[in-house]
């Protein structure tokens, strides 16, 4: 930007080389950094959910689940803004983006893939745990039914037997 003249070309208008608007670039960089931060937080929440599952605390698991949903909604809404801004940057710069934006976008893509993978692994683990718990509950229920069924087939004791010892 600084070509030895003391200011960037187009600094007075906020337009860089090729008509690229700097506020768009700065906004894109900030939004991408926020995406990275939120995706990192999402992964931390997924790890917290995994730990809470081991503790079997349904209330805490629900809290972390809501937080993960909120983060995902925030990331999705920010993504819509980013798409529009990045498209404007590309249109102003012959289809190209600055290296900083491309680099941050690549980091966000990797972070998104990792977060999605970890969330899927947690969901799979939760499904497996739920299926195991259901099988154990079913087996316990069968055992209880057998035990109670065994008692119900027995005849109830009648009147106490009186023995006549005088006879």
DANOR-V681752 format. One record per residue. N is the residue number from 1. RES is the residue in three letters. NEAR is the number of other ideal C-beta (glycine too) atoms within 10 Angstrom. D_FIRST is the distance of its C-alpha to the first C-alpha in whole Angstrom. Layout:
<<N	RES	NEAR	D_FIRST> <N	RES	NEAR	D_FIRST>>
//
This chain:
<<1	UNK	10	0> <2	UNK	9	4> <3	UNK	9	6> <4	UNK	4	9> <5	UNK	8	10> <6	UNK	7	10> <7	UNK	10	8> <8	UNK	15	5> <9	UNK	13	7> <10	UNK	16	9> <11	UNK	14	9> <12	UNK	8	13> <13	UNK	10	14> <14	UNK	13	12> <15	UNK	16	11> <16	UNK	19	8> <17	UNK	11	8> <18	UNK	10	12> <19	UNK	12	13> <20	UNK	21	12> <21	UNK	18	12> <22	UNK	17	11> <23	UNK	10	14> <24	UNK	22	16> <25	UNK	21	13> <26	UNK	14	14> <27	UNK	17	18> <28	UNK	23	18> <29	UNK	17	17> <30	UNK	12	19> <31	UNK	19	22> <32	UNK	23	22> <33	UNK	13	22> <34	UNK	15	25> <35	UNK	22	26> <36	UNK	16	26> <37	UNK	12	28> <38	UNK	19	31> <39	UNK	23	31> <40	UNK	14	32> <41	UNK	16	34> <42	UNK	24	36> <43	UNK	19	37> <44	UNK	15	38> <45	UNK	24	40> <46	UNK	21	42> <47	UNK	13	42> <48	UNK	16	44> <49	UNK	23	46> <50	UNK	16	47> <51	UNK	12	49> <52	UNK	18	50> <53	UNK	17	52> <54	UNK	8	54> <55	UNK	9	55> <56	UNK	10	56> <57	UNK	13	55> <58	UNK	10	55> <59	UNK	7	53> <60	UNK	15	50> <61	UNK	18	50> <62	UNK	12	50> <63	UNK	15	47> <64	UNK	20	45> <65	UNK	14	45> <66	UNK	11	44> <67	UNK	16	41> <68	UNK	21	40> <69	UNK	11	41> <70	UNK	13	39> <71	UNK	21	36> <72	UNK	17	36> <73	UNK	10	36> <74	UNK	15	33> <75	UNK	20	31> <76	UNK	9	32> <77	UNK	10	32> <78	UNK	16	28> <79	UNK	13	28> <80	UNK	9	29> <81	UNK	12	26> <82	UNK	21	23> <83	UNK	10	25> <84	UNK	11	24> <85	UNK	22	21> <86	UNK	20	20> <87	UNK	12	22> <88	UNK	16	20> <89	UNK	21	16> <90	UNK	14	18> <91	UNK	11	19> <92	UNK	17	16> <93	UNK	18	15> <94	UNK	9	18> <95	UNK	8	19> <96	UNK	13	16> <97	UNK	19	15> <98	UNK	17	12> <99	UNK	8	13> <100	UNK	13	14> <101	UNK	22	16> <102	UNK	13	18> <103	UNK	13	18> <104	UNK	21	20> <105	UNK	17	22> <106	UNK	11	23> <107	UNK	15	24> <108	UNK	22	26> <109	UNK	12	28> <110	UNK	12	29> <111	UNK	19	30> <112	UNK	16	31> <113	UNK	11	34> <114	UNK	14	35> <115	UNK	23	36> <116	UNK	15	37> <117	UNK	12	39> <118	UNK	17	40> <119	UNK	17	42> <120	UNK	11	43> <121	UNK	12	45> <122	UNK	17	46> <123	UNK	12	48> <124	UNK	10	49> <125	UNK	13	51> <126	UNK	15	52> <127	UNK	10	54> <128	UNK	10	55> <129	UNK	13	56> <130	UNK	10	58> <131	UNK	10	60> <132	UNK	10	61> <133	UNK	11	62> <134	UNK	10	64> <135	UNK	10	66> <136	UNK	10	67> <137	UNK	10	68> <138	UNK	10	70> <139	UNK	10	72> <140	UNK	10	72> <141	UNK	10	74> <142	UNK	10	76> <143	UNK	10	77> <144	UNK	10	78> <145	UNK	10	80> <146	UNK	9	82> <147	UNK	10	83> <148	UNK	10	84> <149	UNK	9	85> <150	UNK	9	88> <151	UNK	7	89> <152	UNK	8	89> <153	UNK	7	92> <154	UNK	7	94> <155	UNK	5	97> <156	UNK	5	97> <157	UNK	7	100> <158	UNK	6	103> <159	UNK	5	105> <160	UNK	6	106> <161	UNK	6	109> <162	UNK	6	112> <163	UNK	7	114> <164	UNK	5	118> <165	UNK	5	119> <166	UNK	4	123> <167	UNK	4	124>>
//
